[in-house]
Amino acid sequence: MAIVIRRLEEHDEVENYDCGDDALNNYLKRHAWANQLKGSIGVSYVAVDEGAPRMVLGYFTLAMARVPRDVFLARLAVDRRFAGGGLGHALISEALRISLQVADEVGCRSVISDAYLDRVGWYARYGFVPIEGATATGPQRMFLDMRTVRAAVRR
Ligand SMILES: CC(C)(COP(=O)(O)OP(=O)(O)OC[C@H]1O[C@@H](n2cnc3c(N)ncnc32)[C@H](O)[C@@H]1OP(=O)(O)O)[C@@H](O)C(=O)NCCC(=O)NCCS
């Protein structure tokens, strides 16, 4: 597979997308494009294979956090059929690269994400640390200092 990560486009195929989570499936199928058109709500990026460039395999959505010093990694999900093969890594790496660009161009302090409780360990691999108390059912807010991202990129 030759994976390309690019902005979501209107005619991308999302109807059969299934990451195993209804809320994340529904966001991609019903809201991601509309929100992107509105411009101010959030921009989604999709992973596709060059051989089938319309079929979405995974995605993430970036938005500005309520506190505008932070980028909000609002969504990130890989279709179950393609999980475990490094696509999640490719998506989060690209999300962090874009966040760093935002930080360099307009300034921001960190990336935050609301992680499902069973994914806290996955985010921690990238340096995200839990902040604020999680409720019993989650999600857990996590914080990644932009300096950590910058240091990782330079390594
Ligand atoms: C979480 C998710 C994005 C990961 O995508 P992926 O393509 O399967 O991930 P990758 O292949 O890049 O990485 C898998 C690695 O993460 C590890 N991993 C997976 N879940 C983990 C967890 N909860 N804690 C620690 N490590 C974890 C795996 O063991 C594997 O390790 P390895 O690279 O050493 O073999 C994907 O499983 C997904 O979309 N899940 C459903 C939606 C979801 O939970 N999204 C996050 C919302 S907060």
The ligand as an ORCA input file, in Angstrom:
! r2SCAN-3c Opt
* xyz 0 1
  C      -6.407      3.787     18.106
  C      -6.211      3.563     16.621
  C      -6.310      4.907     15.903
  C      -4.807      2.963     16.364
  O      -4.623      2.828     14.972
  P      -3.747      1.619     14.375
  O      -3.574      1.852     12.923
  O      -4.337      0.321     14.810
  O      -2.365      1.868     15.155
  P      -0.893      1.557     14.704
  O      -0.873      0.350     13.811
  O      -0.213      2.779     14.209
  O      -0.232      1.241     16.133
  C      -0.485      0.035     16.766
  C       0.462     -0.032     17.954
  O      -0.176      0.617     19.063
  C      -0.258     -0.309     20.149
  N      -1.497     -0.026     20.880
  C      -2.768     -0.153     20.446
  N      -3.629      0.203     21.413
  C      -2.880      0.571     22.479
  C      -3.184      1.024     23.794
  N      -4.444      1.182     24.198
  N      -2.163      1.316     24.613
  C      -0.864      1.155     24.229
  N      -0.527      0.727     22.998
  C      -1.511      0.437     22.148
  C      -0.248     -1.672     19.509
  O       0.199     -2.651     20.405
  C       0.754     -1.467     18.366
  O       2.071     -1.523     18.890
  P       3.361     -1.871     17.955
  O       3.454     -0.770     16.916
  O       4.503     -1.817     18.918
  O       3.069     -3.190     17.360
  C      -7.256      2.554     16.039
  O      -7.187      1.351     16.762
  C      -8.683      3.063     16.047
  O      -9.077      3.795     15.168
  N      -9.495      2.622     17.036
  C     -10.910      2.955     17.070
  C     -11.140      4.424     17.254
  C     -10.381      4.972     18.430
  O     -10.295      4.397     19.507
  N      -9.827      6.189     18.215
  C      -9.166      6.946     19.264
  C     -10.202      7.844     19.860
  S      -9.664      8.577     21.355
*
